[in-house]
């Protein structure tokens, strides 16, 4: 058991060093779950509810075990930061601190992660739909139907080509898809970690390009619209509150 988690931990550290964050989070999660069992915990709190796990297990383990767990949480925080999940990374860094670390570098990581969470705008979220199923289940047929419909929305498509049937050539060569949509075909087989890793990189690339070209995706436009409406509502409430205050003061003066 000990060798199992140690090997996984080494793989997670190597993935972090190489910038392979998606692979890294798989390794670190597996090794932390294995190490939690060594400590006598059979639940999955070590990765799903780290704050509760550290609070419960902390008083029961040795200093050496705390040091190992602390390093795991810090590495996990670094990996998750690489994936852009700053809120969760902050939690992992805080857990590392709770296990007895007063390291200045770790403290700085906590501060940076928390600042990134506060400064992140809601507009950075883009809705994603994943079509999956067995060969011949109708995934491509459904996708082609969606793209043929005049829905008036600007969408982006990432296709992992598997088999001989792909997106209709007519859709790519002509029509609104040529200018309004962005299609990236990834002919990299069906290895899960490779496909999912490429998906993350592909999504980030498309969102970046859409902003650069001043052609936001439909989801981005919706988020920005909601943000503007929220600001408008807050401004209106502030004005109404000010008017009520002035009215009240005017009434008091008359009395």
C-alpha positions in Angstrom: 0.0 0.0 0.0 2.8 2.4 1.0 4.6 1.8 -2.3 1.4 2.5 -4.2 0.8 6.0 -2.9 4.5 6.9 -3.0 4.7 5.9 -6.7 1.5 7.9 -7.4 2.9 10.9 -5.5 6.2 10.8 -7.6 4.1 10.7 -10.8 2.1 13.7 -9.7 5.2 15.7 -8.9 6.7 14.8 -12.3 3.5 15.8 -14.1 3.5 19.2 -12.3 7.1 19.8 -13.3 6.2 19.1 -16.9 3.1 21.2 -16.9 0.8 18.2 -17.4 -1.8 19.4 -15.0 -4.7 17.2 -16.0 -2.6 14.1 -15.7 -1.2 15.4 -12.4 -4.6 15.8 -10.8 -5.4 12.2 -11.6 -2.2 11.0 -10.0 -2.4 13.2 -6.9 -6.1 12.3 -6.3 -5.3 8.6 -6.5 -2.3 8.7 -4.3 -4.0 10.9 -1.6 -7.0 8.4 -1.5 -4.5 5.6 -1.1 -2.6 7.4 1.6 -5.8 8.2 3.5 -6.5 4.5 3.7 -3.0 4.0 5.2 -4.1 6.5 7.8 -7.2 4.5 8.5 -9.7 6.6 6.6 -11.9 4.7 4.1 -14.0 7.8 3.0 -13.2 10.1 0.1 -13.1 13.2 2.2 -9.3 13.6 1.6 -10.1 15.0 -1.9 -13.8 15.9 -1.8 -14.0 17.6 1.6 -10.3 18.3 2.6 -11.1 20.8 5.4 -13.2 18.3 7.2 -10.7 15.5 6.6 -7.8 17.5 8.0 -9.8 18.5 11.0 -10.8 14.9 11.8 -7.5 13.1 11.0 -5.1 15.8 12.2 -5.1 14.9 16.0 -4.8 11.2 15.2 -1.7 11.1 13.1 2.1 11.5 13.7 4.1 14.6 12.7 5.8 12.6 9.9 2.4 11.7 8.5 1.2 15.3 8.8 4.3 16.4 6.8 3.5 13.9 4.0 -0.1 15.0 3.9 0.8 18.7 4.0 3.2 18.2 1.0 0.4 16.4 -0.9 -2.1 19.2 -0.4 0.5 21.8 -1.5 1.3 19.8 -4.6 -2.4 19.3 -5.3 -2.9 23.1 -4.9 -0.2 23.8 -7.4 -1.6 21.4 -10.0 -5.2 22.7 -9.6 -3.9 26.3 -9.9 -2.5 25.2 -13.3 -6.0 24.2 -14.3 -7.3 27.6 -13.3 -9.4 26.3 -10.3 -8.1 29.0 -7.8 -10.9 28.6 -5.3 -10.3 24.9 -4.8 -6.5 25.5 -4.8 -6.9 28.0 -2.0 -8.7 25.3 0.1 -5.9 22.8 -0.5 -3.2 25.4 0.5 -5.1 26.2 3.6 -5.3 22.5 4.5 -1.5 22.4 4.1 -1.2 25.3 6.5 -3.5 23.6 9.0 -1.2 20.6 9.1 1.5 22.7 10.7 3.2 24.6 7.9 4.3 28.2 8.5 6.3 28.4 5.2 6.3 31.9 3.7 6.1 30.6 0.2 2.9 28.6 1.0 1.4 31.6 2.7 2.0 33.6 -0.5 0.3 30.9 -2.5 -2.8 31.1 -0.3 -2.8 34.9 -0.8 -2.5 34.7 -4.5 -5.1 32.0 -4.9 -7.6 34.0 -2.8 -6.9 37.2 -4.8 -7.4 35.3 -8.0 -10.8 34.1 -6.8 -11.9 37.7 -5.9 -10.7 39.2 -9.1 -12.3 36.5 -11.4 -15.3 37.7 -13.3 -18.4 35.6 -13.9 -18.1 36.3 -17.6 -15.1 34.0 -17.8 -17.5 31.0 -17.5 -18.6 29.5 -20.9 -21.2 26.7 -21.0 -20.0 23.4 -22.5 -22.0 20.5 -23.9 -20.3 17.1 -24.4 -21.8 14.6 -26.8 -20.7 11.1 -26.1 -21.9 7.5 -26.9 -21.1 4.3 -28.5 -20.0 4.0 -32.2 -23.1 4.4 -34.3 -25.2 5.9 -31.6 -26.0 9.1 -33.5 -23.6 11.6 -32.1 -22.4 13.0 -35.4 -26.0 13.0 -36.8 -27.2 15.0 -33.8 -24.3 17.5 -34.2 -24.9 18.0 -37.9 -28.6 18.6 -37.2 -27.7 21.3 -34.6 -25.2 23.0 -37.0 -27.7 22.9 -39.9 -30.4 24.7 -37.8 -30.6 28.4 -38.1 -30.5 29.0 -34.3 -28.8 32.4 -34.6 -26.2 31.5 -32.0 -22.4 31.6 -32.4 -21.1 28.3 -31.2 -17.7 26.6 -31.2 -17.1 22.9 -31.9 -14.3 20.6 -30.9 -14.6 17.2 -32.6 -12.6 14.1 -31.6 -12.8 12.2 -34.9 -13.2 8.4 -34.3 -14.4 6.3 -37.2 -15.1 7.4 -40.8 -18.0 9.7 -40.3 -17.3 13.4 -39.5 -18.9 16.8 -39.6 -20.5 17.4 -43.0 -17.9 18.9 -45.4 -20.6 21.3 -46.7 -20.9 22.8 -43.3 -17.2 23.5 -43.2 -16.7 24.7 -46.8 -19.6 27.1 -47.0 -22.4 28.7 -45.1 -22.4 30.6 -41.7 -20.1 28.0 -40.2 -17.2 29.3 -42.2 -17.2 32.7 -40.5 -19.3 32.3 -37.4 -18.1 29.0 -36.0 -14.7 27.6 -35.2 -14.1 23.9 -35.8 -11.1 22.0 -34.4 -10.7 18.4 -35.4 -8.6 16.3 -33.0 -7.7 13.0 -34.7 -5.9 11.6 -31.7 -7.8 8.3 -31.1 -9.7 7.4 -28.1 -7.3 7.6 -25.1 -9.3 9.2 -22.4 -6.5 11.3 -20.7 -5.3 12.5 -24.1 -8.7 13.5 -25.3 -9.7 15.3 -22.1 -6.3 17.1 -21.9 -6.7 18.3 -25.5 -10.3 19.4 -24.7 -9.2 21.7 -22.0 -6.5 23.3 -24.2 -8.9 23.5 -27.1 -11.6 25.3 -25.1 -9.1 27.8 -23.7 -7.7 28.5 -27.2 -11.2 29.1 -28.7 -12.4 31.4 -25.9 -9.1 33.4 -26.2 -9.5 33.7 -29.9 -13.2 34.7 -29.6 -12.3 37.6 -27.3 -9.3 38.6 -29.4 -11.5 38.8 -32.6 -14.3 40.6 -30.8 -16.6 37.7 -31.6 -17.7 36.3 -28.2 -19.3 32.9 -28.1 -23.0 32.8 -27.3 -22.4 31.8 -23.7 -19.9 34.6 -23.2 -22.5 37.2 -24.5 -25.1 35.8 -22.1 -22.8 36.1 -19.1 -21.9 39.7 -20.1 -25.5 40.6 -20.6 -26.4 39.2 -17.1 -23.5 41.2 -15.6 -24.7 44.4 -17.2 -28.3 43.8 -16.0 -27.0 43.2 -12.5 -25.0 46.5 -12.5 -28.0 48.3 -13.9 -30.2 46.9 -11.1 -27.7 47.8 -8.4 -27.5 51.4 -9.8 -31.3 51.7 -9.8 -31.5 50.4 -6.2 -28.8 52.9 -5.1 -30.7 55.8 -6.7 -34.0 54.8 -5.2 -32.4 54.5 -1.8 -30.8 58.0 -2.1 -34.1 59.5 -3.2 -35.9 57.9 -0.2 -33.3 59.3 2.1 -33.6 62.8 0.7 -37.4 62.6 0.9 -37.2 61.6 4.5 -34.8 64.4 5.4 -37.0 66.9 3.6 -40.0 65.7 5.6 -38.1 65.9 8.9 -37.1 69.5 8.2 -40.8 70.5 7.6 -41.8 69.0 10.9 
